Every structure is written in structure tokens, then in C-alpha cells.
């Protein structure tokens, strides 16, 4: 059978080129999507079908969502750096960690894996219609959508709770670890929802399966009083 290729996705070079043209980005629409991802994520994905009908692609062609999210991550890194009294070079390292590793490298890996698995194993084979394939850029869109609520919990709410979460108490470990588990589970929920909106994919609930190990690992860590907030500060310096 034909292997999925990235060639079918929207032009990545054109997408990145638009990032430096503010006038070509719809910021109001982007902020509306971010709000809906928190209160009614299905509305965001319903627009995907409309985009497919009007532009013949599932993925966004507007990079505004990525640009805004990267800006928020940089602002968050600066805030953490100031709160932890880090040096200027250390703050730059935190920005690299947040943007380069947490969002970009993890996102590229997660999107690529989900894109491949979806096209290879989850497509419903049609005997009467033309077989459709998911664009890689749509998989990256799903990562961006899923990452924003996670950002609000683990980078914003987590920041304001830092004075409490860094305490070496059981309740601080319970609350901090619950934030991590809740954010990761919601990431998986938004991810599964994004793939389920594609009519040619089936069994998209597989993207919910990692929720169970996330919860079990969190409970195990909490049982041993391992505070993920303190661990992140110790391991990554943030």
C-alpha cells in the first residue's frame, strides 16, 4: 500500500514566510480559537470542515496561532526567570527549553507520529470514493490546539501557584502533580477530538489511551511524595 508522505501537506515554506507578515495574520480569529479551545473545543474543529470545503485543506494556512503561542511562551519563560532570579543567559535557556523543546521538538515528534499512525492504521478504506489522507500540517495544528490549554495550566496557572507548589509538603505535591496530570489528559482529549473530526479516520479514541498511564504514574509519584514542580526546577532550572 502507498505510504503517507509529507508532500501532500500545505507548503511549509509558504506557511513560515507568512510569519513575518503581520498584516496577513488574523489575530482576532486566533484569539477566538484560543478561547473556544478552553470552553468549547468542538467549535474550533467544526471550522476545519468549513476550511476543507472552501480551501480544500484541513490545516490552517494562517501562522498567527503559532506566532501568538510562541510569544506567550517567551513571556512565560521571562516571568519564570524573573521569579526564580535567574541570570540573563539562564532566562534565554528557559526560553529555548519552552519554545525549542517543549513546544517545537515535542510537537514535531508528536505530530509526525500521530500523522503517520493515522494515515497508516486509522484510515477507513473506501471501496466507492477517493481515499483521503491527512496533511502533516493538520497534525501539527492539532498539537498547537492541544498545547494551548496545557500552556495555560502548566505555564500560567502553575506560575501563579509557584510559592505554594515549591513547598515540600504532601498537599503541594498533590496539587502540583494534579496540574500536570490534568493538563496532559486535556492535551490528549483535544488531540483525540481533532482526529475524530476527520470523516475518513476511525478508532481515533486510541489517542485517549495514554490517559491511563498518565494518571497511574501521577498517583505513583504522589504516593512517593515526588513533587513534579520541584523536579522540573531541579532538572531543568525552571
C-alpha positions in Angstrom: 0.0 0.0 0.0 1.0 3.6 -0.6 3.0 5.1 2.3 1.9 8.5 3.7 4.1 11.4 2.6 4.5 15.0 3.8 4.4 16.2 0.2 0.6 16.2 0.4 0.5 18.9 3.1 0.3 22.6 2.8 3.5 24.4 1.7 5.6 24.7 4.9 7.9 27.3 3.3 4.9 29.5 2.4 3.5 29.0 5.9 6.7 30.1 7.6 7.1 33.0 5.2 3.8 34.4 6.4 5.0 34.5 10.0 6.9 37.7 9.3 4.0 39.5 7.7 1.7 40.6 10.5 -0.8 42.1 8.1 -1.5 38.6 6.7 -2.4 37.2 10.1 -5.9 37.2 11.6 -5.2 37.9 15.3 -8.9 38.3 16.3 -9.8 34.9 14.8 -6.7 33.4 16.5 -7.7 34.7 20.0 -11.3 33.5 19.4 -10.0 30.0 18.7 -7.8 30.0 21.8 -10.9 30.9 23.9 -13.0 28.2 22.3 -10.3 25.6 22.9 -10.9 26.2 26.6 -14.6 26.4 26.7 -15.9 24.6 23.6 -13.1 22.9 21.6 -15.5 21.2 19.2 -16.3 24.6 17.7 -12.7 25.0 16.7 -12.7 21.7 14.9 -16.1 22.3 13.2 -14.3 25.1 11.4 -12.0 22.5 10.0 -14.7 21.1 7.8 -15.5 24.6 6.5 -11.9 25.2 5.7 -11.8 21.9 3.8 -14.8 22.9 1.7 -13.5 26.4 0.9 -9.7 26.0 0.7 -9.5 22.2 0.1 -7.2 21.6 3.1 -7.7 20.6 6.6 -4.8 22.6 8.1 -4.6 26.3 8.8 -2.8 28.5 6.3 -2.5 31.3 8.8 0.5 31.0 11.2 -0.9 33.5 13.7 -1.8 30.8 16.2 1.8 29.6 16.3 3.2 33.1 16.4 1.0 34.1 19.4 1.7 30.9 21.2 5.5 31.3 20.8 5.2 34.9 22.1 3.2 33.7 25.1 5.9 31.0 25.8 8.7 33.6 25.6 6.8 35.9 28.0 6.2 32.9 30.4 9.9 32.0 30.3 10.8 35.6 31.1 8.4 35.5 34.0 9.8 32.3 35.4 13.3 33.6 35.0 12.5 36.7 37.0 10.6 34.8 39.7 13.5 32.4 40.2 16.0 35.2 39.9 17.9 33.7 37.0 20.6 35.4 35.0 20.0 36.7 31.5 21.7 33.7 29.9 19.7 31.4 32.1 16.5 33.0 31.0 17.5 32.5 27.4 18.0 28.9 28.2 14.5 28.7 29.7 13.1 30.3 26.5 14.9 27.7 24.4 13.5 25.0 26.7 9.9 26.2 26.5 9.9 27.1 22.8 12.5 24.8 21.3 11.9 21.6 23.3 8.5 21.7 25.0 6.6 23.2 22.1 8.7 22.6 18.9 10.6 19.4 19.3 7.9 17.6 21.3 5.3 19.0 18.9 7.1 17.9 15.8 7.6 14.4 17.2 4.1 14.1 18.4 2.5 15.4 15.2 4.7 13.3 13.0 4.0 10.1 15.0 0.2 10.8 15.1 0.2 11.8 11.4 1.9 8.5 10.4 -0.2 6.3 12.6 -3.4 8.0 11.4 -2.6 7.6 7.7 -1.2 4.1 8.1 -3.5 2.5 10.5 -6.6 4.6 11.2 -7.9 5.4 7.7 -11.3 3.9 6.8 -10.8 2.2 3.5 -13.4 3.2 0.9 -14.4 1.0 -2.0 -16.5 3.6 -3.7 -14.9 7.0 -3.1 -11.4 8.5 -3.4 -9.2 7.7 -0.4 -8.2 10.7 1.6 -5.1 11.3 3.6 -4.4 13.7 6.5 -2.0 16.5 5.9 1.0 16.7 8.2 0.3 20.4 8.9 -3.1 19.4 10.2 -1.4 17.1 12.7 0.8 20.0 13.8 -2.4 22.1 14.1 -3.8 19.6 16.5 -0.6 19.7 18.6 -0.9 23.5 18.7 -4.5 23.4 19.7 -3.8 20.8 22.4 -0.8 22.7 23.7 -2.6 26.0 24.4 -4.8 24.8 27.3 -1.8 22.9 28.6 0.2 26.1 28.4 -2.5 27.9 30.5 -2.3 25.3 33.2 1.4 24.4 33.3 2.9 27.7 32.4 0.4 30.3 33.6 -1.6 28.9 36.5 1.4 26.9 37.6 3.4 30.2 37.7 1.0 32.0 40.0 0.9 28.9 42.3 4.7 28.6 42.5 5.0 29.9 46.1 2.7 27.1 47.2 3.8 24.4 44.8 7.5 24.6 45.8 6.8 23.8 49.4 8.0 20.3 50.5 4.6 19.2 51.7 2.3 16.4 50.6 -0.6 18.8 49.7 1.8 20.8 47.5 2.8 17.6 45.7 -0.8 16.5 45.3 -1.9 19.9 43.8 1.2 20.3 41.6 1.1 16.7 40.2 -2.7 17.0 39.6 -2.0 20.1 37.5 0.5 18.1 35.3 -1.9 15.1 35.0 -4.9 17.3 34.2 -3.1 19.3 31.6 -1.7 16.2 29.9 -5.1 14.5 29.9 -6.7 17.5 28.4 -4.0 17.7 25.8 -4.8 14.1 24.8 -8.6 14.9 24.8 -8.1 17.8 22.4 -5.8 15.6 20.3 -8.3 12.8 20.0 -11.1 15.3 19.3 -9.1 16.8 16.4 -8.5 13.5 14.7 -12.1 12.3 15.3 -13.4 15.3 13.2 -11.8 13.8 10.1 -14.5 11.6 8.4 -12.0 9.2 6.9 -10.4 8.2 10.2 -11.7 5.6 12.6 -10.7 4.4 16.1 -9.4 7.8 17.0 -10.1 7.0 20.6 -6.6 5.4 20.6 -5.3 8.9 21.3 -7.0 8.8 24.7 -5.3 5.6 25.8 -2.2 7.3 27.2 -4.5 9.0 29.8 -4.4 5.8 31.9 -0.6 5.6 32.3 -0.5 9.4 32.9 -2.9 9.1 35.8 -1.3 5.9 37.2 2.2 7.4 37.0 1.0 10.6 38.7 -0.6 8.7 41.5 2.6 6.6 42.0 4.8 9.7 42.1 2.4 11.4 44.5 2.4 8.3 46.7 6.2 8.6 47.0 5.8 12.3 47.6 7.7 13.2 44.4 6.7 16.8 43.6 6.9 17.4 39.8 7.2 21.1 40.3 10.3 20.7 42.4 11.6 18.1 40.0 11.2 20.4 37.0 13.1 23.2 38.8 15.9 20.8 39.8 16.2 19.0 36.4 15.6 21.9 34.0 16.3 25.0 36.1 12.7 26.4 35.8 
